[in-house]
């Protein structure tokens, strides 16, 4: 199945049903099809063709849906971009993907001169805002999204010579080498994930889904295509705040959403929590980072009517591998309470097992690496054949995550991928931050690691050894880092040491450093 077919099915089945709500805009499925057809036609007029990469540097916006369906109907490849990246990271993604057409919101207009100077392959930059937006009137470097649509007479969406194995999206994630890798996800992978959502979440046309988590993130897109396929309504929250979330839930009678644990924590601790009517909310999908058991219990206590589902997966799996279903969210006995620490069971079309270093499957309750296969698994990494061959063998994807399976088939993660930190739902790879630290002239050695945090799940911390005879301060180094990596990757604190503990082979022992410093809280 192809992604655009989901929109076409909804437009034929529920033409007058409200499909999207964003700002002052409300469009039915018939109107969404018309606008999406115009997006496809406008892309074609701009010179886009099958296989071309289309960059999406957008906050949560109903136009995200039009672009995803319109670009993929043309056979082009969408490149959703992390809005929290630094300009250096944006430029790396744009160059690596070979993006030629870039869509932006007005919040990113200040980046345009640098992007135009350093990424000459980009032929068109299009501002995805209302036609009368002042930012468009004042900026001559960009083209108008709405004007391009108005100029197109086409009103019926068709899809060209595309196949389910064709790449639909290029999703960038941090790499263990410190460089982002583009994960190639096909139409088949994304549709398979959507079907897993429909089956397990029991999506229906009455659903009103709030895009509160970033739409560039596959954690949110886990539900995006499923909601369209079943004729539900998409509501977009441009940028998350607890108050903004609560307001729109009450205003639009939102019934389902996806949140990372950090967002849940912020909502529950918000002074506005009791001020708004959240009775319409029936379902919350959570995931993208570990959720503390105490926070999960608090959520269940304060929102007892809401069904909770935990999703475990990664970008390479489009993203869902396992689910912990609503019936598993109870604390009636010790066994059930332990199950809250599980990531659940594999979804219907996914096979998953735990293997040892030799690749052989391990017995229950023995810790090893999770490997998985299924129609949702990626095609590979963009232009990185060697990296792909390391993690894809005979159809099995090596997740790099360690854990075990119990006697009832529930999986438990005991350690995330080596040295990866998950802070507020965002993946932070320590090597990337270390490479930035090593660019500082005063740094001799460093180690970056994650420490538990009540608000963010984990926070980034660093240990640094300065060069002999050189001085520097924590604030000076942190200020330097903010110019090299996104803010969420910058350590919350730096510990200065005379030397770092090392193994006999000379490798830095991060485990020793982590054990020493996680006892020192950063949230005093």
BELURKA-V853728 format. One record per residue. N is the residue number from 0. OMEGA is omega as a letter, one per 20 degrees, with the letter a starting at -180 (NA if undefined). BURIAL is # if it has 24 or more other ideal C-beta (glycine too) atoms within 12 Angstrom, else .. Layout:
N:OMEGA:BURIAL
N:OMEGA:BURIAL
//
This chain:
0:a:#
1:a:#
2:a:#
3:r:#
4:r:#
5:r:#
6:r:#
7:r:#
8:a:#
9:a:#
10:r:#
11:a:.
12:a:.
13:a:#
14:a:.
15:r:.
16:r:#
17:a:#
18:a:#
19:r:#
20:r:#
21:a:#
22:r:.
23:a:.
24:r:#
25:a:.
26:r:#
27:r:.
28:r:#
29:r:#
30:r:#
31:r:#
32:a:#
33:a:#
34:r:#
35:r:#
36:r:#
37:r:#
38:r:#
39:a:#
40:a:#
41:r:#
42:r:#
43:r:#
44:r:.
45:r:#
46:r:.
47:r:#
48:a:.
49:r:#
50:r:.
51:a:#
52:a:#
53:a:#
54:r:#
55:r:#
56:a:#
57:r:#
58:a:#
59:a:#
60:r:#
61:r:#
62:r:#
63:a:#
64:r:#
65:a:#
66:r:#
67:a:#
68:a:#
69:a:#
70:a:#
71:r:#
72:r:#
73:a:#
74:r:#
75:a:#
76:r:#
77:r:#
78:r:#
79:a:#
80:r:#
81:a:#
82:a:#
83:r:#
84:r:#
85:a:#
86:r:#
87:a:#
88:r:#
89:a:#
90:r:#
91:a:#
92:a:#
93:r:#
94:a:#
95:a:#
96:a:#
97:a:#
98:r:#
99:r:#
100:a:#
101:r:#
102:a:#
103:r:#
104:a:#
105:r:#
106:a:.
107:a:#
108:a:#
109:r:.
110:a:#
111:a:#
112:a:.
113:r:.
114:a:#
115:a:.
116:a:.
117:r:.
118:a:#
119:a:.
120:a:.
121:a:#
122:a:.
123:r:#
124:a:#
125:a:#
126:a:#
127:r:#
128:r:#
129:a:#
130:a:.
131:a:.
132:a:.
133:a:.
134:r:#
135:a:#
136:a:.
137:a:.
138:a:.
139:a:.
140:a:#
141:r:#
142:a:#
143:r:#
144:a:#
145:r:#
146:r:.
147:a:#
148:a:#
149:a:.
150:a:.
151:a:#
152:a:.
153:a:#
154:r:.
155:a:.
156:r:#
157:r:#
158:a:#
159:a:#
160:r:.
161:a:#
162:a:.
163:r:.
164:r:.
165:r:#
166:r:#
167:a:#
168:r:#
169:a:#
170:a:#
171:r:#
172:r:#
173:r:#
174:a:#
175:r:#
176:a:.
177:r:#
178:r:#
179:r:#
180:r:#
181:r:#
182:a:#
183:r:#
184:a:#
185:r:#
186:a:#
187:a:#
188:a:#
189:r:#
190:r:#
191:r:#
192:r:#
193:r:#
194:r:#
195:r:#
196:a:#
197:a:#
198:a:.
199:r:#
200:r:#
201:r:.
202:r:#
203:a:.
204:r:#
205:a:.
206:r:#
207:a:#
208:r:#
209:r:#
210:r:#
211:r:#
212:a:#
213:a:#
214:r:#
215:a:#
216:r:#
217:r:#
218:r:#
219:a:#
220:r:#
221:a:#
222:a:#
223:a:#
224:r:#
225:r:#
226:r:#
227:a:#
228:a:#
229:r:#
230:r:#
231:a:#
232:r:#
233:r:#
234:a:#
235:r:#
236:a:#
237:r:#
238:a:#
239:r:#
240:r:.
241:a:#
242:r:.
243:r:#
244:a:#
245:r:#
246:a:#
247:r:#
248:r:#
249:a:.
250:a:.
251:a:#
252:a:#
253:a:#
254:a:#
255:r:#
256:r:#
257:r:#
258:r:#
259:a:#
260:r:#
261:r:#
262:r:#
263:a:#
264:a:#
265:a:#
266:a:#
267:a:#
268:a:.
269:r:.
270:a:.
271:a:.
272:a:#
273:a:.
274:a:.
275:r:#
276:r:.
277:a:#
278:r:.
279:a:#
280:a:#
281:a:#
282:r:#
283:r:#
284:r:#
285:a:#
286:r:#
287:r:#
288:r:#
289:r:#
290:a:#
291:a:#
292:a:.
293:r:.
294:r:#
295:r:#
296:r:.
297:r:#
298:r:#
299:a:#
300:a:.
301:r:.
302:a:#
303:a:.
304:a:.
305:r:#
306:a:#
307:r:#
308:r:#
309:r:#
310:r:#
311:r:#
312:a:#
313:a:#
314:a:#
315:r:#
316:r:#
317:i:#
318:a:#
319:r:#
320:a:#
321:r:#
322:r:#
323:a:#
324:a:#
325:a:#
326:r:.
327:a:#
328:r:#
329:a:.
330:a:.
331:r:.
332:a:.
333:a:.
334:r:.
335:r:.
336:r:.
337:a:.
338:r:#
339:r:#
340:r:#
341:r:#
342:r:#
343:a:#
344:r:#
345:r:#
346:a:#
347:a:.
348:a:#
349:r:#
350:r:#
351:r:#
352:r:#
353:a:#
354:r:#
355:a:.
356:r:.
357:r:.
358:r:.
359:a:.
360:a:.
361:r:.
362:r:.
363:r:.
364:r:.
365:a:.
366:r:.
367:a:#
368:r:#
369:r:#
370:a:#
371:r:#
372:a:#
373:a:#
374:a:#
375:a:#
376:a:#
377:r:#
378:a:#
379:r:#
380:a:#
381:r:#
382:r:.
383:a:#
384:a:.
385:r:.
386:r:#
387:a:#
388:r:.
389:a:.
390:r:#
391:r:#
392:r:.
393:r:.
394:a:.
395:r:#
396:r:#
397:a:#
398:a:#
399:r:#
400:a:#
401:r:#
402:a:#
403:r:#
404:r:#
405:a:.
406:a:.
407:r:.
408:r:.
409:a:#
410:a:#
411:r:#
412:r:#
413:r:.
414:r:#
415:r:#
416:a:#
417:r:.
418:r:#
419:r:#
420:r:#
421:a:#
422:a:#
423:r:#
424:r:#
425:r:#
426:r:#
427:r:#
428:a:#
429:a:#
430:r:#
431:a:#
432:r:#
433:r:#
434:r:#
435:r:#
436:a:#
437:r:#
438:r:.
439:a:#
440:a:.
441:a:#
442:r:#
443:r:#
444:r:#
445:r:#
446:r:#
447:a:#
448:r:#
449:r:#
450:a:#
451:a:#
452:a:#
453:a:.
454:a:#
455:a:#
456:r:#
457:r:#
458:a:#
459:r:#
460:a:#
461:r:#
462:a:#
463:r:#
464:a:#
465:r:#
466:a:.
467:r:.
468:a:.
469:r:.
470:r:.
471:a:#
472:r:.
473:a:#
474:a:.
475:a:.
476:r:#
477:r:#
478:r:.
479:a:#
480:a:#
481:r:.
482:a:.
483:a:#
484:r:#
485:a:#
486:a:#
487:r:#
488:a:#
489:a:#
490:r:#
491:r:#
492:r:#
493:r:#
494:r:#
495:a:#
496:r:.
497:r:.
498:r:.
499:r:#
500:a:.
501:r:.
502:r:.
503:r:.
504:r:.
505:r:.
506:r:.
507:a:#
508:a:.
509:a:#
510:r:.
511:r:.
512:a:#
513:a:#
514:a:.
515:a:.
516:r:#
517:r:#
518:r:.
519:a:.
520:r:.
521:r:#
522:a:.
523:NA:.
//
